[in-house]
Amino acid sequence: MLERGSAARYASSVFFENFNDFDIYVEDTAEGYSKLYAIILGRVLSSHVSIARVFPLGERAKVIEAANKALEIEVKRKSVFIVDGDLFLLGGEKQILPENAIRLPRYCIENFLADANSFHELLDEECPHLDKKILEEKFDFTGWRDSAVEPLRRLFTSFAVSHMLNTGAKTVSMGVNSICSNSMGEVCFDKSEKIAYEIDKYAAEKCGDEEVNKSLKVVNENLDANCCFITTYVSGKDFILPLLFTRFRTISKSKTPNILLKQRLARKCDVEAFRPVVAQLERIVGRKNLGATQEQR
């Protein structure tokens, strides 16, 4: 049964039926996230599609519950329920998602914002006293990413195994401060390795080496070698953007709130990776050509 808060949020969509061609429900309830989603959807959907408001419901389980409920009562109005990729991208889903639900092809919505060109433009806007080329060199997105990929791969592989085995160990929630090494948002390999080692050790003690090895095999099989590990499998909300914002603020001295920076990034980032979501939207709502053309974006 949906809790009162999430039920009220779900019911609020009735006030926007004249402004939304169909309704979209997501997890994030934090201030500004409904708008963040709307910005990205406004860029990836064709101009003849109207989505004025996106409705947050809360944690993943609540979104899935609402999706199942909509199917159960056969709601006539088309509704789509979007959940984060989360650690399920590596570990696999523990239950089949409802046919009206979409799993993001990246860890969460913030992962689509981790875009080099977008950060360069943001720096250029926030630092009127420095040439854009100099700012790009200082920020060095590629250098940061290349140095961070191995420790983050090690860490999130262990997180995914722990998540699969339901060990109860603290993983993503430990936050970025546990691995950040300096004011430029660089990742400390030794810190990451130590955390991963302890998580692996706890999993082995609780579930046995055989189960850990079986889970690790699944994780490795789910890895798509054609995807950037960082922007796909690492939490953008808890790790990637906090690290990049640390780097960004050290260079720019900007005091702009994070949510405003995220919304500005949403207007600039490359949305090509969102195309699979559009394809799923077309399947669920039964309409073709929902996607925006390159000119519309």
C-alpha positions, -999 to +999 in steps of 0.1 A: +000+000+000+014+034-009+022+056+021+002+088+025+030+111+013+038+091-019+000+085-025-006+122-023+023+129-047+009+103-071-026+117-070-013+153-077-008+143-113-046+149-119-040+186-117-017+185-147-037+163-171-043+192-194-006+200-195+010+165-197+004+142-227+012+114-203+025+113-167+060+104-156+069+094-121+104+092-107+122+085-074+139+118-065+118+140-041+146+165-033+139+202-041+146+210-077+147+174-091+113+174-107+125+205-127+158+188-135+140+158-150+116+181-169+146+200-184+162+168-197+129+154-209+121+186-226+154+183-246+150+146-256+113+147-264+099+161-296+084+196-295+050+181-302+051+162-268+040+181-237+054+172-203+050+202-180+056+184-148+073+152-135+061+136-103+085+123-076+073+094-055+103+086-033+125+055-030+127+029-058+103+004-040+075+031-039+079+039-076+077+002-085+047-003-061+029+026-078+037+011-113+022-022-103-008-005-088-014+014-120-014-019-139-036-036-114-064-010-115-059-006-153-055+032-153-066+045-187-043+075-187-008+066-198+017+066-170+054+059-170+075+051-139+113+057-140+137+042-116+174+046-112+198+021-126+216+020-092+237-011-083+211-032-102+230-023-134+259-044-122+241-069-100+209-074-120+173-069-109+160-089-080+125-088-094+111-083-129+102-046-133+065-038-143+060-033-180+052+004-174+085+010-157+118+021-171+153+016-156+177+044-164+207+031-184+230+049-160+232+049-122+209+079-117+199+111-134+230+130-123+252+106-143+239+122-175+252+156-162+288+144-159+297+158-192+331+175-200+318+202-224+290+211-200+313+217-171+336+237-194+308+260-203+297+263-167+333+273-157+334+298-185+302+314-171+314+314-135+349+327-143+347+358-164+383+367-157+398+336-172+400+323-208+379+292-215+409+273-228+428+279-196+398+268-175+395+236-196+432+228-189+428+235-152+397+214-149+412+186-170+381+164-170+397+136-190+427+135-167+405+134-136+383+106-151+413+085-162+429+086-128+396+079-110+383+050-131+403+021-116+397+029-079+360+036-086+357+004-106+372-016-077+349+002-052+316-001-071+323-037-081+325-045-044+294-024-037+275-044-063+285-078-049+276-067-014+242-054-027+235-087-045+242-107-014+222-084+009+251-082+033+238-051+049+272-034+047+274+003+042+282+010+006+272+041-015+258+058+016+293+063+030+297+092+006+324+108-014+345+121+016+355+085+023+376+084-009+383+120-019+420+129-015+422+167-020+404+199-029+405+190-066+382+161-061+407+134-069+401+098-058+425+082-034+433+047-046+445+035-012+413+047+005+391+031-021+410-002-020+408-004+018+370+002+017+365-024-011+387-049+008+367-046+040+334-049+021+347-080+003+359-095+035+326-089+053+307-105+024+329-136+024+325-140+062+288-137+060+280-155+027+311-176+019+338-173-008+318-193-033+288-169-032+311-139-034+328-154-065+295-163-081+282-127-076+315-112-088+311-133-120+276-119-126+288-084-121+317-088-146+292-103-171+269-073-167+297-048-174+294-033-208+329-026-220+316+000-245+304+022-217+324+046-196+324+029-161+324+062-142+294+079-160+275+046-162+280+025-131+292+050-103+267+070-084+265+104-099+245+118-069+268+105-042+302+103-059+307+117-094+291+151-091+303+158-056+339+151-068+334+172-099+318+201-080+347+200-055+370+204-085+347+230-100+345+252-069+382+251-062+388+266-097+358+289-099+352+299-062+316+297-071+290+296-043+261+288-066+239+261-049+244+226-063+208+221-075+211+253-096+244+240-111+227+207-119+198+223-136+222+244-157+242+213-166+209+196-176+204+224-202+239+218-216+248+181-213+249+156-242+215+138-240+224+111-266+227+085-238+190+092-229+178+078-262+171+043-248+147+060-223+128+076-252+125+043-269+110+028-238+086+057-235+074+051-270+067+015-261+048+022-229+026+051-242+021+035-276+034+064-297+061+067-322+086+095-329+086+109-294+122+118-297+135+153-305+155+159-336+191+172-333+178+207-342+152+206-315+177+197-288 
